Amino acid sequence: MSSKSAPVQGGFRFSQLIYDTRYRSNTIQTVALIALMALIWWLVNNTLTNLEASGKGLGFSFLTETSGYDINQHLLEYDARDSHLRASLIGVLNTLLLAFMGCVTATIVGVFVGVLRLSKNWLIARIMTVYIEMFRNIPVLLWILIVFGVMIEIMPTPRDFRGDNPAASMMLFDSVAITNRGIYIPEPLFSRPIGDVSFFPKSSMRFDVSLELVAFLIALGAGIFASGRLKRRADRIQNETGDRPTTWWQRTVCVVVLPVLVLIACGFHLGYPELKGFNFQGGTYMRNSLIALWLALSLYTAAFIAEIVRAGIMAISKGQTEASLALGISPGRTMSLVVLPQALRVIIPPLISHYLNLTKNSSLAIAVGYMDITGTLMGITLNVTGREIETVLLVMLIYLSISLSISAVMNVYNNRVKLVER
């Protein structure tokens, strides 16, 4: 007959923190944490002491000083009389613009190439393989310089568009001009504008918000919400009766008609670029450095995304495709409705990492003169003010915030598409 061992008598003893397995792991972790905090405190204190001794105390007052330099591409109003804080804000927006354009383009190209690499057509599959191997095995900096060099050397100059028999001509009904200085595209204009709202008008963080844009976004959001309600209603009817009502035209009307009505009410029209003097005037100007970075980063990252998509598709059982084809569903709809939605559960986690890599690789913009946060805050501002510690810390914090934001958004989407176990 077995008997339970009697519990240890007596109160708590400090020796138990080391010899008792119930407390030992917590003791080791606590000591390690205290040692790590002490090391960090020593490093910070030593750095601050040395800075004070050299007459360069840690401070961020330099951000309010006049920057004294121009930024060649900016989304908000800026001139050389603005502060370094304003210049940093412009650099952050340029970084976000490049990251957004790159992630969208890389996703579209990567999915397209990944699907085509699995094509049964030998030639198409091999062409996609050559593209993937060529782009992902050459450093992205070289691709940026190659695209930038091609734009400068091959694209026509603005003067080539002048004359009765010009050497170059505008595209898309004379609305787009591609030159060695960049691309000029139409800009949205309103003949009956509602107005603008200014935020922080007297500070370095000032910016204006177009009420036409706000009205358009509200109309678009209302249309998307109505479209979602129609989809949920169709899903409910399908679950109850087995028949799905046709709602695609109703959903299209909701998403398209409301924003179009807002644009018509505001007198929306396009302002086209025109050659005046030695350069084009009007329209939206995208510098050759921005185009080079956008194309190079997108095509480079798309090569990795294509492999992720291919792996995700191959992870889905072939029985899913065979069952869909047996029901008479076309191969294209089988891929878009059956295979890809399930493959997303495999694709999304590694896709997040490549979005983050693209965002961080945008710091190579300084190589072609595009003024992102690295070129502004950690470039000219650092050289002008001599505040290397402060600028590096700020840039690290900014990239960390952007990366964590991207991860948070993608993780929310990943939780929505992942398989829920019961």
C-alpha positions in Angstrom: 0.0 0.0 0.0 1.5 3.3 -1.1 1.5 6.4 1.1 1.9 10.1 0.2 5.1 11.7 1.3 4.6 14.3 4.0 5.0 17.9 3.0 8.1 19.7 4.0 7.7 21.3 7.4 8.8 24.7 8.4 8.6 28.2 6.8 10.2 29.6 3.7 14.1 29.7 3.7 16.3 31.8 1.4 18.3 28.7 0.4 15.2 27.5 -1.4 15.7 30.2 -4.0 18.7 28.2 -5.2 18.2 24.6 -4.2 14.4 24.3 -4.6 13.3 23.6 -8.1 10.1 25.5 -7.5 11.9 28.8 -7.2 15.3 28.3 -8.9 14.1 29.3 -12.5 12.5 32.4 -11.2 15.6 33.3 -9.2 17.9 32.9 -12.3 15.6 35.0 -14.5 15.4 37.8 -11.8 19.1 37.9 -11.4 19.6 37.9 -15.2 17.1 40.8 -15.6 18.8 42.8 -12.9 22.1 42.3 -14.5 20.8 43.3 -17.9 19.2 46.5 -16.5 22.4 47.3 -14.7 24.4 46.9 -17.9 21.9 49.1 -19.8 22.1 51.8 -17.1 25.9 51.7 -17.1 26.0 52.1 -20.9 23.5 55.0 -20.9 25.1 56.7 -18.0 28.6 56.3 -19.4 27.4 57.7 -22.8 25.7 60.7 -21.2 28.8 61.4 -19.0 31.1 61.3 -22.0 28.8 63.6 -24.0 28.7 66.1 -21.2 32.5 66.0 -20.9 32.8 66.7 -24.6 30.3 69.6 -24.4 27.6 67.8 -26.4 24.9 67.1 -24.0 22.0 64.9 -25.2 19.1 67.1 -26.4 16.7 67.5 -29.2 16.4 71.3 -29.4 18.2 71.2 -32.7 14.9 70.0 -34.3 13.5 73.5 -34.0 16.4 75.2 -35.8 16.1 76.2 -39.4 17.1 73.4 -41.7 18.6 75.5 -44.5 18.3 72.8 -47.2 15.8 71.9 -49.9 14.0 68.6 -50.4 13.5 67.7 -54.1 10.3 65.6 -53.6 7.7 66.4 -50.9 4.1 65.6 -50.2 3.6 68.7 -47.9 4.6 72.3 -48.3 8.3 72.8 -47.5 11.1 75.2 -48.0 14.6 75.8 -46.7 13.3 78.2 -44.0 11.5 75.3 -42.2 12.9 73.5 -39.2 14.7 70.2 -39.1 11.5 68.7 -37.5 9.6 69.7 -40.6 12.3 68.2 -42.9 12.2 65.0 -40.9 8.4 64.9 -41.3 8.8 65.2 -45.1 11.4 62.4 -45.0 9.0 60.1 -43.1 6.2 60.7 -45.6 8.6 60.0 -48.5 9.6 56.8 -46.8 6.0 55.8 -46.2 5.1 56.6 -49.8 7.9 54.5 -51.2 7.1 51.6 -48.8 3.4 51.7 -49.7 4.0 51.8 -53.5 6.6 49.1 -53.2 4.5 46.7 -51.1 1.4 47.0 -53.4 3.4 46.5 -56.6 5.6 43.7 -55.2 2.5 41.8 -54.1 0.7 42.1 -57.4 3.8 41.1 -59.4 4.8 38.4 -56.9 1.4 36.7 -57.0 1.3 36.8 -60.8 4.8 35.4 -61.2 4.3 32.8 -58.5 1.2 31.4 -60.2 2.8 31.5 -63.7 5.8 29.6 -62.4 3.5 26.7 -61.8 2.1 26.9 -65.3 2.2 23.7 -67.4 3.5 25.8 -70.3 7.3 25.0 -70.3 8.3 28.4 -71.8 6.3 30.6 -69.4 7.4 28.6 -66.4 11.1 28.9 -67.4 10.8 32.6 -68.0 9.4 33.1 -64.6 12.2 31.0 -63.1 14.8 33.1 -64.8 13.2 36.3 -63.5 13.1 35.0 -59.9 16.7 33.7 -59.9 18.1 36.8 -61.6 16.5 39.3 -59.2 16.8 37.6 -55.9 20.5 36.7 -56.4 21.7 40.2 -57.2 21.9 42.8 -54.5 19.0 45.3 -54.5 21.4 48.2 -54.5 22.7 47.2 -57.9 19.1 47.0 -59.3 18.4 50.5 -58.0 21.5 51.9 -59.7 20.7 50.0 -62.9 17.2 51.3 -63.2 18.3 54.8 -62.2 21.0 54.7 -64.9 18.6 53.4 -67.5 16.2 56.3 -66.8 18.9 58.9 -67.0 20.7 57.6 -70.1 17.8 56.1 -72.2 14.7 58.2 -71.5 14.3 61.4 -73.6 15.0 64.8 -72.2 12.3 67.5 -72.0 13.7 69.3 -75.0 13.1 66.2 -77.1 9.3 66.9 -76.8 9.7 70.3 -78.4 9.3 71.2 -82.1 7.1 70.3 -85.1 8.7 66.8 -85.4 9.7 66.0 -81.8 12.0 63.1 -81.1 9.7 62.0 -78.3 6.0 62.3 -77.6 3.7 62.1 -74.6 1.6 59.0 -73.9 -2.0 58.2 -73.2 -3.6 61.0 -75.2 -0.8 63.4 -74.3 -1.4 63.1 -70.6 1.8 61.3 -69.4 5.4 62.4 -70.1 8.3 60.0 -69.4 11.6 61.9 -69.3 15.1 61.3 -67.9 14.1 63.7 -65.0 11.1 61.7 -64.0 7.5 61.0 -65.0 4.8 63.7 -65.2 1.2 62.4 -64.8 -2.1 64.2 -64.6 -3.1 65.7 -61.2 -6.6 65.8 -59.8 -8.2 69.3 -59.7 -11.6 70.6 -58.7 -13.5 73.5 -60.3 -16.0 73.7 -57.3 -13.7 73.0 -54.3 -15.2 72.7 -50.8 -12.0 74.0 -49.2 -9.2 72.9 -46.9 -8.8 72.5 -43.2 -5.5 73.5 -41.7 -4.1 71.7 -38.7 -1.3 73.1 -36.5 -0.9 76.1 -38.9 1.9 77.8 -37.0 4.0 74.7 -36.1 6.4 72.4 -37.9 3.7 69.7 -38.0 1.3 71.9 -40.1 -0.6 70.3 -42.9 -3.8 70.9 -44.8 -6.6 68.4 -45.4 -8.7 68.7 -48.6 -12.4 68.5 -47.8 -12.9 67.1 -51.3 -10.7 64.2 -50.3 -12.5 63.7 -47.0 -15.9 63.7 -48.8 -14.6 61.2 -51.4 -13.2 58.9 -48.7 -16.5 59.1 -46.7 -18.5 58.2 -49.8 -16.1 55.4 -50.6 -16.3 54.0 -47.1 -20.1 54.2 -47.1 -20.1 52.3 -50.4 -17.8 49.6 -49.1 -19.9 49.2 -46.0 -23.1 48.9 -48.1 -21.4 46.3 -50.3 -20.4 44.3 -47.2 -24.0 44.3 -46.0 -25.1 43.0 -49.4 -22.5 40.3 -49.3 -23.5 39.1 -45.8 -27.1 39.1 -46.8 -26.2 36.9 -49.9 -24.2 34.6 -47.7 -27.2 34.2 -45.3 -29.6 33.4 -48.1 -27.2 30.9 -49.5 -26.8 29.2 -46.2 -30.6 29.0 -45.7 -31.7 28.1 -49.2 -28.6 26.9 -51.1 -29.2 29.5 -53.8 -27.0 32.6 -53.9 -28.6 35.8 -55.2 -26.8 37.9 -57.8 -25.4 40.9 -56.1 -22.3 41.8 -58.0 -23.9 44.7 -59.9 -25.5 46.1 -56.7 -22.2 46.0 -54.9 -20.4 47.6 -57.8 -23.0 50.4 -57.9 -22.5 51.0 -54.1 -18.7 51.2 -54.4 -18.6 53.2 -57.6 -21.7 55.5 -57.8 -21.4 57.3 -54.4 -17.7 58.4 -54.9 -18.4 59.4 -58.5 -21.3 61.6 -57.5 -19.0 63.3 -55.0 -16.4 63.9 -57.7 -19.0 65.3 -60.1 -20.4 67.6 -57.4 -16.9 69.0 -56.7 -16.2 69.5 -60.4 -13.4 66.9 -60.7 -11.1 67.2 -63.7 -7.5 66.4 -64.5 -4.7 68.9 -64.9 -2.3 67.7 -67.6 1.4 68.5 -67.7 2.6 70.9 -70.4 6.0 71.7 -71.8 6.8 75.3 -70.9 10.3 76.6 -71.3 12.9 74.0 -70.4 10.7 71.6 -68.5 7.2 70.4 -68.0 4.8 72.4 -65.8 1.6 71.2 -64.1 0.6 67.7 -63.3 2.1 65.5 -60.7 5.8 65.1 -60.8 7.5 61.8 -59.8 11.3 62.1 -59.8 13.5 59.5 -61.5 15.0 58.6 -58.2 11.5 57.7 -56.8 10.7 55.7 -60.0 14.0 53.8 -59.8 13.6 52.9 -56.2 9.9 51.9 -56.7 10.7 49.6 -59.6 13.8 48.1 -58.2 12.5 47.4 -54.7 9.2 46.1 -56.1 10.7 43.7 -58.6 13.4 42.6 -56.2 10.8 41.8 -53.4 8.4 40.3 -55.9 10.9 37.6 -56.7 10.8 36.4 -53.1 7.0 36.8 -52.8 6.7 34.7 -55.9 8.5 31.8 -54.2 6.3 32.2 -51.1 3.2 32.1 -53.3 4.4 29.0 -55.2 5.1 27.3 -51.9 1.7 28.2 -50.5 -0.1 26.9 -53.6 1.9 23.6 -53.6 1.0 23.2 -49.9 -2.7 22.8 -50.9 -3.7 19.2 -51.6 -4.1 18.5 -55.3 -7.5 16.9 -54.4 -8.9 20.4 -53.9 -8.0 21.3 -57.5 -9.2 18.0 -58.9 -12.5 18.3 -57.1 -13.1 21.8 -58.4 -12.3 20.9 -61.9 -14.6 17.9 -61.7 -17.4 20.3 -60.8 -16.8 22.1 -64.0 -15.1 25.2 -62.5 -12.5 26.7 -64.9 -8.8 26.5 -63.9 -8.6 30.3 -63.5 -11.6 30.4 -61.1 -10.3 27.3 -59.3 -7.0 29.1 -58.6 -8.7 32.4 -57.4 -11.7 30.8 -55.5 -10.3 27.5 -54.1 -6.5 27.4 -54.0 -5.4 30.9 -53.2 -7.8 31.6 -50.3 -6.4 28.4 -48.6 -2.8 29.2 -49.6 -3.1 32.6 -47.8 -2.7 30.8 -44.5 0.7 29.7 -45.6 1.6 32.8 -47.5 0.8 35.6 -45.0 3.4 35.0 -42.2 6.5 35.0 -44.4 5.0 37.8 -46.5 5.1 40.1 -43.5 8.8 39.7 -43.3 9.4 40.7 -46.9 7.1 43.8 -46.4 9.4 44.7 -43.5 12.5 44.1 -45.6 11.2 46.3 -48.4 10.5 49.1 -45.9 14.0 48.9 -44.4 15.6 48.6 -47.8 14.1 51.9 -48.7 16.9 53.5 -46.7 19.1 52.8 -49.8 17.3 55.8 -51.3 20.3 58.0 -50.4 22.2 56.2 -53.2 20.1 57.9 -55.9 19.3 61.2 -54.1 15.8 60.4 -53.0 15.2 62.3 -49.7 13.6 59.8 -47.3 14.1 59.8 -43.6 17.6 58.5 -43.9 18.6 61.3 -46.3 17.0 64.1 -44.3 17.3 63.3 -40.6 20.3 61.0 -40.6 21.9 62.6 -43.7 21.9 66.4 -44.0 20.4 67.2 -40.6 23.1 65.1 -38.9 25.9 66.7 -40.9 24.6 70.2 -40.3 23.9 69.9 -36.5 26.5 67.3 -35.6 23.9 65.5 -33.4 24.8 61.9 -34.4 23.4 60.2 -31.3 20.0 62.0 -31.4 19.5 61.5 -35.1 20.4 57.8 -35.1 18.1 57.2 -32.1 15.2 59.0 -33.8 15.7 57.1 -37.1 15.8 53.8 -35.2 12.6 54.8 -33.4 10.8 55.8 -36.7 11.7 52.6 -38.5 10.8 50.5 -35.5 7.3 52.3 -35.3 6.7 51.7 -39.1 7.8 48.1 -38.9 5.6 47.3 -35.9 2.6 49.1 -37.5 3.0 46.9 -40.6 3.3 43.8 -38.5 0.2 44.7 -36.5 -1.9 45.3 -39.6 -0.8 42.1 -41.3 -1.2 40.0 -38.2 -4.8 41.2 -37.9 -5.4 40.1 -41.5 -3.5 36.8 -40.8 -5.8 36.1 -37.8 -8.9 36.6 -40.1 -7.8 34.1 -42.8 -6.1 31.5 -40.6 -7.9 28.2 -40.1 -9.9 28.2 -36.8 -9.7 24.8 -35.1 -12.6 23.4 -33.1 
